[in-house]
Amino acid sequence: MILEAKKVSYFYKSQKDKWILQDVDAGFECGKLYAILGASGSGKTTFLSLLAGLDVPVKGEICYDGQPVLTKGLKEHRKHHISLVFQSYNLIDYLNPEENVRLGGNGEPRKLLASIGIREEFWRRNVMHLSGGQQQRVAIARALASDAKVLLADEPTGNLDETTAGEVISLLKRIAHEEGKCVIVVTHSKEMAEEADEVIHMETIKAP
């Protein structure tokens, strides 16, 4: 397993009587696409944040390649082990696709943009002049510029039409299977779940 959650529990500091996650165990391998499903409030995005090292569990631990991420530190984990794709893209709006991808790491921007279907005529166009699907592809290319083995995506198709969403799903699946990345996606999409190699269902914790 490249990434593991071991007995992970979490609550927000302002709501200590309400657990968001309790004793979650999950393991993730390279070369697979994982879909995390669940109702709103079930802790999907919180779990993704813990896997990314953006926060730490109240109980339990997140491990990367068999070692707790806290051993080397969250900053090291975020910088070298994982890359992130957001529903809102989080692109730098005054830069073009090539410049945005360059911020992601050492990968060759033009090669990456071409590999995810962005034609050369768009490489130096302001990202705000691209369609939503194109912006999401640029965000994925930026994540791929990192050498990280794990790609985490939070609702990457949530703002896209059905056709474009299908293209992004196929792209994420290819990244897992052909490039050997571990791709973990939080989603409401049934289509994403159908294409995933494994599906993890999160359930809302009922108040006692």
Salt bridges, closest charged atoms under 4 A:
ASP25 OD2 - LYS7 NZ 3.31
GLU29 OE1 - LYS32 NZ 3.88
GLU76 OE2 - HIS80 NE2 3.80
GLU98 OE2 - ARG102 NH2 3.23
GLU98 OE2 - ARG110 NE 3.24
GLU98 OE1 - ARG124 NH1 3.36
GLU121 OE1 - ARG119 NE 2.98
GLU155 OE2 - HIS188 ND1 2.56
GLU167 OE1 - ARG137 NH2 3.39
GLU179 OE2 - ARG174 NH1 3.65
GLU195 OE1 - LYS173 NZ 2.73
ASP197 OD2 - HIS177 NE2 2.78
GLU198 OE2 - LYS32 NZ 2.93
